[in-house]
Amino acid sequence: MKISWIKTKNDKDSFKIFENLGFNVIRIDEPDDTDTKIKELIDNDCKTIILSKEISFFSNDIITKYNKQDDVSIIIASGKNNERD
């Protein structure tokens, strides 16, 4: 099972431990490219994608396309400080 983490290029805190361990943590230069990167990962057989809370706001497809798919899991990670709305 392939797992990938996605965050913005300027995000220094999210998924730091996974990045240090050599996992596939992707830094996106342009947050508007989030849906394109998600599609690319799914096309490459990635079944679990974890988005930083910040980057998740830039994706329309996580609700409209992937919400009901059983073969793909997209997870939005909570903020570092477990902020509450």
Sequence and secondary structure as in RCSB ss.txt:
>XXXX:A:sequence
MKISWIKTKNDKDSFKIFENLGFNVIRIDEPDDTDTKIKELIDNDCKTIILSKEISFFSNDIITKYNKQDDVSII
IASGKNNERD
>XXXX:A:secstr
 EEEEEEETT SSTTHHHHHTT  EEEESSGGGHHHHHHHHHHTTEEEEEE HHHHTT SHHHHTSTT SS EEE
E   TT    
